[in-house]
Amino acid sequence: MEDSNVTKTRQIIASNRYLSLATCRSNEVWVAPVAYVVDADYNFYFCSAIDSIHIQHLKSNLRVAFAIFDSTLSSDDADGVQILALAGQVEDADLSRVMDLYWKLLFPDPQARAKWALPAEHFRGDSIQRFFQLSPIEIYKLDTTLIEVDRRVQINLKDLKRKPVSAILSNG
């Protein structure tokens, strides 16, 4: 039987669309909310302007941290994941695949997708926007078995990958 923390981690990642991305450069720190999608290997993707503070930070420090949680839940039901990752720009060779995933998962309704989806040229050359990838190094989740104190447990990425997010999304 699978660890309930692993199952819940998958559910949290699959059921949310925004993460809080923390970056730093020297003594400057920043947190930015970004819309994300995740692939079967639990790589996270987002789109951002190259002149934004968090992307400027990536030029000197690829190590980032981010949190995913549902802020609408009550304190009794609150849960979330914290992830340490390496960030980087999506290479041109992978751009079509990532864009396809991004538009389909972030905008499942074809009409909404048609309104928001942009062509690949919008993310190349002189364009101000790019797609970025976050590759997890460590994943933590609140240990909800301990009610009297906040503690987190580390989630093994290999355990998480045994069931891809797409399976969670299609089965509810």
C-alpha positions in Angstrom: 0.0 0.0 0.0 1.2 3.5 -0.9 2.2 6.1 1.7 -0.7 8.5 2.1 1.7 11.5 2.0 2.8 10.5 -1.5 -0.8 10.2 -2.7 -1.7 13.5 -1.1 1.3 15.2 -2.7 0.2 14.1 -6.1 -3.3 15.4 -5.4 -2.0 18.8 -4.3 0.2 19.1 -7.4 -2.6 18.0 -9.7 -5.4 20.0 -8.3 -3.7 23.4 -8.1 -2.6 25.7 -10.9 -0.4 28.3 -9.1 2.8 28.0 -7.2 4.7 30.6 -5.2 8.3 30.7 -6.6 11.1 31.9 -4.4 14.3 33.1 -6.0 17.3 35.0 -4.7 20.4 36.8 -5.9 23.0 38.0 -3.4 20.9 39.5 -0.6 17.8 40.1 -2.7 15.0 37.6 -2.4 11.7 37.5 -4.3 8.5 35.5 -4.4 6.4 35.4 -7.5 3.1 33.6 -8.1 3.2 31.7 -11.4 0.7 29.5 -13.2 2.2 26.0 -13.8 1.8 22.7 -15.4 3.6 19.5 -14.6 4.7 16.5 -16.8 4.8 12.8 -16.0 8.4 13.2 -14.6 7.2 15.9 -12.2 9.0 18.7 -14.0 7.1 21.9 -13.6 6.7 24.5 -16.4 5.7 28.2 -16.3 5.9 31.1 -18.6 7.3 34.5 -17.6 8.8 37.7 -18.8 12.6 37.6 -19.1 12.9 41.0 -17.4 10.9 40.0 -14.3 12.8 40.0 -11.0 12.5 36.2 -10.5 13.9 35.5 -14.0 16.7 38.0 -13.5 17.6 36.1 -10.3 17.9 32.9 -12.3 20.8 34.4 -14.3 23.0 34.1 -11.2 21.3 31.4 -9.1 19.4 28.5 -10.6 18.4 27.1 -7.2 14.8 28.0 -6.3 12.2 26.9 -3.9 8.4 26.9 -4.4 5.3 26.0 -2.5 1.9 24.7 -3.8 -1.2 24.9 -1.7 -4.9 25.6 -1.8 -5.3 28.9 0.1 -9.1 28.5 0.1 -9.0 25.6 2.6 -9.7 26.0 6.3 -6.9 25.7 8.8 -8.2 22.2 9.7 -7.8 21.1 6.1 -4.8 23.1 5.0 -2.0 21.2 3.4 0.7 21.9 0.8 4.1 20.9 -0.7 7.4 22.7 -0.6 9.9 21.9 -3.3 13.6 22.7 -3.8 14.4 22.7 -7.5 16.8 23.7 -10.3 15.4 26.2 -12.8 16.2 26.8 -16.4 14.8 28.1 -19.6 13.1 25.5 -21.9 15.3 24.8 -24.9 13.9 25.4 -28.4 13.9 21.7 -29.1 11.5 21.1 -26.2 9.4 24.2 -26.7 6.6 22.8 -28.8 6.1 19.8 -26.4 6.1 22.1 -23.3 3.8 24.7 -24.9 1.3 21.9 -26.0 1.2 20.6 -22.4 0.9 24.1 -20.9 -2.0 25.3 -23.1 -3.9 22.0 -22.8 -3.6 21.6 -19.0 -3.9 25.2 -18.0 -6.8 25.8 -20.4 -8.7 22.6 -20.8 -11.6 24.4 -22.4 -10.8 24.8 -26.2 -12.4 28.3 -26.4 -10.4 29.6 -23.4 -7.2 28.0 -24.9 -7.8 29.7 -28.2 -8.1 33.0 -26.4 -4.8 32.6 -24.5 -2.6 30.2 -26.5 0.2 32.0 -28.4 2.4 30.6 -31.1 6.0 29.4 -30.5 7.4 32.6 -32.1 6.0 34.6 -29.2 8.6 32.8 -27.0 11.7 33.0 -29.2 14.0 35.6 -30.5 13.3 39.2 -29.4 10.2 38.3 -27.5 10.0 39.2 -23.9 8.4 35.9 -22.7 9.9 32.5 -22.3 9.0 29.1 -20.9 10.9 27.8 -17.9 11.3 24.4 -16.2 11.7 23.6 -12.6 13.3 20.2 -11.9 12.7 19.1 -8.3 15.6 18.1 -6.1 13.7 17.7 -2.8 10.0 17.6 -2.1 8.4 18.0 1.3 4.8 17.8 2.5 3.1 18.7 5.8 2.8 15.6 8.0 -0.9 15.8 8.8 -0.6 12.9 11.3 0.9 15.4 13.8 -1.9 17.8 14.8 -0.2 19.6 17.7 2.9 20.7 15.8 3.8 21.6 12.2 6.3 19.0 10.8 7.1 18.1 7.2 8.1 14.8 5.7 10.3 14.3 2.7 8.6 12.7 -0.4 10.7 10.5 -2.5 10.5 11.6 -6.2 10.8 8.0 -7.4 7.6 7.2 -5.4 5.8 10.2 -6.8 6.7 9.2 -10.4 5.0 5.8 -10.0 1.8 7.4 -10.9 2.0 10.4 -13.3 0.0 13.6 -12.7 -2.0 13.0 -15.9 -3.5 9.8 -14.3 -4.5 11.9 -11.2 -6.1 14.5 -13.4 -8.0 12.0 -15.6 -9.3 10.0 -12.5 -10.2 13.0 -10.4 
